[in-house]
Amino acid sequence: MDYISTRDSSQTPASFSDILLGGLAPDGGLYLPVEYPQVDKETLASWRKLLDTDGYAALAAEVLKLFITDIPAADLEAICARAYTYPKFSHEQIVPVTELEPGMYIGHLSMGPTAAFKDMAMQLLGELFEYELARRGESLNILGATSGDTGSAAEYAMRGRPGISVFMLTPAGRMTPFQQAQMFGLQDENIHNIALDGVFDDCQDVVKAVSADLEFKRSHSIGAVNSINWARLVAQVVYYISCWIRTTTHPDQRVSFAVPTGNFGDICAGHIAKSMGVPIDRLIVATNENDVLDEFFRTGAYRVRSSAETLETSSPSMDISRASNFERFIFDLLGRDATRTSELFGERVKAGGFSLVDDPAFPAAATTHGFLSGRSTHADRVETIRDCYKRLGVLVDPHTADGIHVARELRDKVETPIICLETALPVKFSETIIEATGSEPALPERFQDIMNAPRRVKALPNDVDVVKEFIHSNV
């Protein structure tokens, strides 16, 4: 399986192992497979049996074998077996599915070591990185940006691994106290937390700018763990398949997914699973007040916001106004036209965005690719948390509440069961949970001491050169 950049009209092929450590393509584009592997009913039936008998890690290995052909199959199986284990994940099924109410389910993605869905990809990525670096005899300095959960998931996946250092940018003061404690409390020498004076989009821009400096990237062995890294995205495809299996009984039965998203990575994995032939009906994009993605799917206009226009909300991991992974979907939507994709996500996005409202491709976003969308406000998520807790006895975090709220709003437009993908455990967002329910969320035993740990973090201005100097001084 070869990979191509969304901005390379010549479609120069690259191997999985080559793109694993780099993240962004040299031309600034994102990598995708030359084509999506297709699965039939027999394959889906075999995966159903495999999940039932051998578990999530075995299913993950079989899915990944379709996308990763330059790592021996036996090694992939061992990598997945190390990544997805109990009790590192607190449930033996790794991703259990429970019924919330008739016709609506929750796919529980918060069972990992940092209690967030990002663990599903990061634990695999840590194993892949260590494997490939050892195979090459190289080291890697990971540069990433986080609005909350990506950073802690990456750091917990990479901490203590030989040959790997992590430099993680966070928007200063924009994460919850629990999220800050999870990251800044790590004392490992290979973990470097940077509190940037800005919002998440500023952090993401710095990462992109550093990655675009090819000489600095090469000389400092810079890699990426943000969702621009294809390995993270393909890892997420697996839980769409496992959730479909756990909610259905036969190969023809379709389900829909409601996904809280700001960066389009989580739901992009659903788009890939659907494109492979997994029986997915609708993909429901749920945003918060930073509704750039909802606006696109309603109107055809992708209108990026400035940092000043990016609102600080009670579902902070979605406080994003420039969705990096969206480029992958638009590339597919435009028939994989790299020239147009490069124009749209280059000069057009720099100028404020673009519109496909008059483009024949735009209706296909809903008709062919199955997308619907909606937005949620603070009042919506608080009421959803309250209702789920008081009436149904289920406590959800604010992001998951956004997904449930939008799924309920669009329920009459969807003919299949809806699986709402969970984002994190409620304990990460205690202020909003208290507002909604009147009580503090229970703190899992494995996090009992986290708030008391000393903090290790470096405050830096929103300046690419200053961040480069910090990286240079700490490699």
C-alpha positions in Angstrom: 0.0 0.0 0.0 1.4 3.3 -1.1 0.5 6.8 0.1 0.1 10.2 -1.7 -0.1 13.8 -0.6 -3.4 15.7 -0.9 -1.4 18.5 -2.6 0.8 16.5 -5.0 -0.6 16.4 -8.5 2.1 13.9 -9.6 1.0 11.5 -6.9 4.5 10.6 -5.8 4.2 7.4 -3.8 5.5 6.9 -0.3 5.6 3.9 2.0 3.8 3.7 5.4 7.1 3.5 7.3 8.3 6.7 5.6 5.2 8.7 6.3 4.9 7.4 9.9 7.7 9.5 11.3 7.2 12.6 9.4 3.5 13.7 9.7 3.0 16.4 7.1 4.1 15.8 3.5 6.9 18.0 2.2 4.5 20.1 0.2 2.3 20.8 3.2 -0.3 18.3 2.3 -1.7 15.3 4.2 -1.1 11.7 3.3 -3.8 9.3 2.3 -3.6 5.8 0.7 -3.5 5.7 -3.1 -6.9 3.9 -2.7 -9.0 2.7 0.2 -8.9 -1.1 0.5 -12.4 -2.6 0.0 -14.0 -5.1 2.3 -16.8 -7.5 1.5 -19.4 -9.4 3.6 -17.1 -12.4 4.1 -14.3 -10.1 5.5 -16.8 -8.4 7.8 -18.1 -11.7 9.0 -14.6 -12.9 9.7 -13.8 -9.7 11.6 -17.0 -10.2 13.7 -15.9 -13.7 14.7 -12.3 -12.5 15.4 -13.5 -9.7 17.7 -15.8 -12.1 19.6 -13.1 -14.7 20.0 -9.7 -13.0 20.1 -10.7 -9.4 21.0 -10.0 -5.8 19.9 -6.2 -6.2 19.4 -6.6 -9.0 17.0 -9.2 -7.1 15.0 -6.9 -4.0 14.9 -4.1 -6.1 13.5 -6.3 -7.5 10.7 -7.5 -4.0 9.7 -4.1 -2.5 9.8 -2.7 -5.2 7.6 -4.8 -3.8 4.8 -3.1 -0.4 5.1 0.4 -1.3 6.3 2.3 -3.7 4.0 5.9 -2.8 4.8 5.8 -4.1 8.4 5.6 -8.0 8.7 2.2 -9.3 9.7 3.5 -11.0 12.8 5.1 -7.8 14.0 1.9 -5.9 13.5 0.0 -8.5 15.5 2.6 -8.1 18.3 2.4 -4.3 18.1 -1.4 -4.3 18.5 -1.3 -6.9 21.3 1.0 -4.5 23.3 -1.1 -1.4 22.5 -4.5 -2.7 23.4 -4.3 -4.5 26.7 -6.3 -4.9 29.9 -5.9 -3.3 32.5 -4.0 -0.6 30.6 -7.4 -0.1 29.1 -9.9 -0.4 32.0 -12.4 -2.6 30.1 -11.6 -6.0 28.6 -13.5 -5.1 25.4 -11.3 -2.0 25.0 -14.2 -0.2 23.3 -17.5 -1.4 24.9 -20.8 -0.2 23.5 -23.9 0.4 25.7 -27.4 1.5 24.9 -28.3 5.1 26.0 -31.9 5.0 24.9 -33.9 3.3 22.2 -32.0 3.6 18.9 -29.1 5.4 20.4 -25.8 3.9 21.8 -22.6 5.2 23.3 -19.2 3.9 22.0 -17.0 4.1 25.0 -13.6 5.4 24.0 -12.4 6.6 27.4 -11.0 3.4 28.8 -7.4 4.2 28.1 -4.7 5.5 30.5 -5.7 9.2 30.1 -9.5 8.6 29.9 -9.8 10.1 26.4 -10.5 8.8 23.0 -7.1 9.9 21.9 -5.6 6.9 23.7 -7.1 4.6 21.1 -4.6 6.0 18.5 -1.8 7.1 20.7 -1.1 3.8 22.3 -0.7 2.2 18.9 1.4 5.1 17.7 3.8 4.8 20.6 4.4 1.2 19.7 4.8 1.9 16.0 7.2 4.7 16.6 9.4 2.6 19.0 9.3 -0.3 16.5 10.3 1.8 13.5 13.0 3.8 15.2 14.6 0.7 16.6 14.5 -0.8 13.1 16.2 2.2 11.7 18.5 3.0 14.6 17.2 6.6 14.7 15.6 9.0 17.2 12.6 11.3 17.0 11.5 14.6 18.5 7.7 14.7 18.4 6.1 18.2 18.0 2.4 18.5 18.7 -0.4 20.8 19.6 -3.3 20.1 21.9 -6.5 21.7 23.0 -6.8 19.2 25.8 -6.7 15.4 25.4 -4.2 14.9 22.5 -1.3 16.1 24.5 -1.8 13.9 27.5 -2.6 10.9 25.4 0.6 11.4 23.4 2.8 12.0 26.4 1.5 8.9 28.3 2.0 6.8 25.1 5.6 8.1 24.6 6.9 8.6 28.1 10.0 6.7 28.8 10.4 5.3 25.3 14.0 5.2 24.1 14.9 7.5 21.3 11.7 9.6 21.6 11.2 13.1 23.0 7.9 15.0 23.1 7.4 18.8 22.7 3.7 19.5 23.2 2.2 23.0 22.7 -1.0 23.9 24.7 -3.0 27.2 24.7 -2.1 28.9 28.0 -5.0 28.8 30.4 -7.4 27.2 28.0 -7.5 23.6 29.4 -9.3 22.3 32.4 -7.4 21.9 35.7 -7.6 18.1 35.3 -6.2 18.2 31.8 -3.4 20.5 32.9 -2.6 18.3 35.8 -2.4 15.2 33.6 0.1 16.8 31.3 2.1 19.2 33.4 2.4 16.6 36.3 4.6 14.3 34.2 8.2 14.4 35.3 9.7 12.3 32.6 12.8 13.8 31.1 11.7 13.1 27.5 8.4 15.1 28.0 8.4 18.9 27.4 5.2 20.8 27.9 4.9 24.3 26.4 2.1 26.7 27.4 1.8 29.0 24.3 0.4 32.5 24.6 -2.6 31.9 22.3 -5.5 29.6 21.4 -5.3 26.1 20.0 -5.2 27.3 16.4 -2.1 29.3 17.2 -0.4 26.2 18.6 -1.4 24.2 15.5 0.0 27.0 13.3 3.3 26.9 15.1 3.5 23.1 14.6 2.8 23.5 10.9 5.3 26.3 10.5 8.1 24.3 12.2 7.2 21.2 10.1 7.2 23.4 6.9 10.9 24.4 7.7 12.3 21.3 6.0 15.9 21.9 7.1 14.9 22.4 10.7 12.6 19.4 10.6 15.4 17.2 9.1 18.2 18.4 11.4 16.1 18.1 14.5 14.3 14.9 13.5 10.8 16.4 14.0 7.8 14.1 13.8 4.1 14.6 14.5 1.5 12.9 16.6 -1.4 15.2 15.9 -4.2 13.9 13.8 -2.3 15.0 10.7 -0.3 11.8 11.2 -1.9 9.1 9.1 -1.1 6.3 11.6 -3.4 8.0 14.1 -6.2 8.2 11.7 -6.0 4.5 10.6 -5.9 3.4 14.2 -9.2 5.2 14.7 -10.8 3.4 11.8 -10.7 0.2 13.9 -13.1 1.4 16.5 -15.7 2.3 13.9 -15.6 -1.3 12.8 -15.7 -2.7 16.4 -18.6 -0.5 17.3 -20.5 -1.6 14.2 -19.9 -5.2 15.1 -21.0 -4.7 18.7 -24.2 -3.0 17.7 -25.4 -5.3 14.9 -26.0 -8.9 14.2 -25.5 -9.4 10.5 -23.3 -8.0 7.7 -26.1 -6.0 5.9 -27.1 -4.0 9.0 -26.1 -0.4 8.9 -25.5 2.1 11.7 -24.8 5.8 11.9 -22.3 7.7 14.0 -22.6 11.0 15.8 -19.1 12.4 16.5 -18.1 15.5 18.5 -15.3 17.1 16.4 -13.4 20.3 15.9 -10.4 19.1 13.9 -12.3 16.6 11.8 -9.9 13.7 12.6 -12.2 11.5 14.6 -15.0 11.6 12.0 -12.6 11.5 9.1 -11.8 7.9 10.3 -15.5 7.2 10.0 -15.4 8.5 6.4 -12.5 6.1 5.6 -14.3 3.2 7.2 -17.5 4.0 5.2 -15.4 4.4 2.0 -13.9 0.9 2.6 -17.4 -0.6 2.6 -18.2 -0.9 6.3 -22.0 -0.6 6.5 -22.2 3.0 7.8 -25.2 5.1 7.0 -24.8 8.6 8.3 -21.8 10.4 9.7 -23.1 13.2 12.0 -20.7 16.1 12.6 -21.4 17.7 16.0 -19.7 21.0 16.8 -19.8 23.4 19.7 -20.2 27.2 19.2 -17.0 27.1 17.1 -19.1 25.8 14.2 -16.9 26.1 11.1 -17.6 22.5 10.2 -21.3 22.6 10.8 -21.4 25.8 8.6 -19.7 24.0 5.8 -22.0 21.0 5.8 -25.1 23.3 5.9 -24.0 25.9 3.4 -20.9 24.7 1.4 -18.8 27.5 2.8 -15.6 26.7 4.8 -15.0 30.0 6.6 -12.0 29.8 9.0 -12.0 32.1 12.0 -9.2 34.1 13.5 -7.8 33.4 17.0 -9.8 36.3 18.3 -13.0 34.8 16.9 -12.4 31.4 18.3 -14.7 31.1 21.4 -13.7 29.6 24.7 -16.4 27.1 25.5 -17.3 24.4 28.0 -16.3 21.7 25.5 -12.7 23.1 25.1 -11.2 20.2 23.0 -13.4 21.4 20.1 -12.5 25.1 20.4 -11.0 24.9 16.9 -11.7 27.0 13.8 -9.3 25.5 11.3 -9.9 21.8 11.0 -6.6 20.3 9.7 -8.0 16.9 8.8 -10.8 18.5 6.7 -8.3 18.7 3.8 -8.4 14.9 3.5 -12.1 14.8 3.1 -12.2 17.7 0.6 -9.5 15.9 -1.4 -11.8 12.9 -1.7 -14.9 15.1 -2.3 -13.1 16.8 -5.2 -12.3 13.4 -6.9 -8.7 13.6 -5.5 -7.8 16.7 -7.4 -4.6 17.7 -5.7 -4.2 20.9 -7.7 -7.6 22.2 -6.4 -7.0 20.9 -2.9 -3.6 22.7 -2.8 -5.2 26.0 -3.9 -8.1 25.7 -1.5 -6.0 24.9 1.6 -3.2 27.1 0.6 -4.0 30.6 -0.5 -7.7 30.4 -0.1 -7.6 29.3 3.5 -5.0 32.0 4.2 -7.4 34.5 2.8 -10.2 33.3 5.0 -11.7 30.2 3.5 -13.5 29.0 0.4 -17.0 28.0 -0.8 -18.1 24.9 -2.7 -21.8 25.9 -2.7 -21.9 26.1 -6.5 -19.6 23.1 -7.0 -21.2 19.9 -8.2 -19.1 18.1 -5.6 -20.8 19.7 -2.6 -24.1 17.8 -2.6 -22.1 14.6 -2.5 -21.0 15.4 1.0 -24.4 14.3 2.2 -25.7 12.1 -0.6 -22.6 10.0 -1.3 -20.5 10.4 1.8 -23.5 10.5 4.2 -22.7 13.6 6.2 -25.1 15.5 8.4 -24.2 18.2 10.9 -25.4 20.3 13.8 -24.1 22.5 16.6 -24.5 22.6 20.4 -24.3 25.5 22.8 -23.3 25.6 26.5 -27.0 25.5 27.4 -27.6 22.5 25.1 -24.7 20.5 26.6 -25.6 21.3 30.2 -29.2 20.2 29.6 -28.1 17.1 27.8 -25.7 16.1 30.7 -28.5 16.8 33.2 -31.0 14.8 31.2 -28.7 11.8 30.6 -27.8 11.7 34.3 -31.1 12.4 36.0 -33.4 10.5 33.6 -31.1 7.8 32.2 -28.5 7.4 34.9 -25.6 8.0 32.5 -23.0 10.7 33.1 -21.3 12.0 30.0 -18.6 14.7 29.4 -19.5 18.0 27.6 -18.1 16.9 24.2 -20.1 13.7 24.2 -23.1 15.7 25.3 -22.6 17.8 22.2 -22.7 14.6 20.1 -25.8 13.3 21.8 -27.6 16.7 21.5 -27.0 16.9 17.8 -27.9 13.2 17.3 -31.2 13.8 19.0 -31.9 16.9 16.9 -31.3 14.9 13.7 -32.9 11.7 14.8 -35.8 11.9 12.4 -33.4 12.3 9.4 -31.6 9.0 10.2 -33.2 5.6 9.7 -30.5 3.5 11.4 -29.3 3.2 15.0 -26.9 6.0 16.0 -23.7 5.3 17.9 -22.5 8.4 19.7 -18.7 8.3 20.1 -17.6 9.3 23.6 -14.8 11.8 23.9 -13.6 11.5 27.5 -14.5 10.7 31.1 -16.6 13.4 32.8 -14.0 13.9 35.5 -11.9 15.9 33.1 -14.6 18.6 33.0 -15.9 18.8 36.6 -17.0 22.5 36.5 -19.5 21.8 33.8 -20.6 18.5 35.3 -21.3 20.3 38.7 -23.3 22.9 36.9 -25.4 20.3 35.1 -25.9 17.8 37.9 -25.2 19.6 41.2 -22.4 17.2 42.1 -18.8 16.5 41.4 -18.0 13.6 39.0 -16.4 10.6 40.7 -12.6 10.4 40.3 -11.5 7.0 39.1 -9.0 5.4 41.5 -6.2 5.5 39.0 -6.3 9.3 39.0 -6.5 9.9 42.8 -3.2 11.6 43.1 -3.0 13.5 39.9 -4.1 16.9 41.1 -1.4 17.0 43.7 1.6 16.3 41.5 4.2 19.1 40.9 3.9 20.9 37.6 6.6 20.9 34.8 5.7 23.4 32.0 7.4 26.2 30.0 5.5 29.4 29.1 6.5 30.7 25.7 5.2 33.5 23.4 3.3 32.8 20.2 6.5 32.9 18.2 7.7 30.2 15.9 11.4 31.1 16.2 11.2 31.1 20.1 9.6 27.6 19.9 12.4 26.4 17.5 15.0 27.7 19.9 13.4 25.9 22.8 13.4 22.6 20.8 17.0 23.1 19.8 18.1 23.7 23.4 16.4 20.5 24.6 17.2 17.8 22.1 
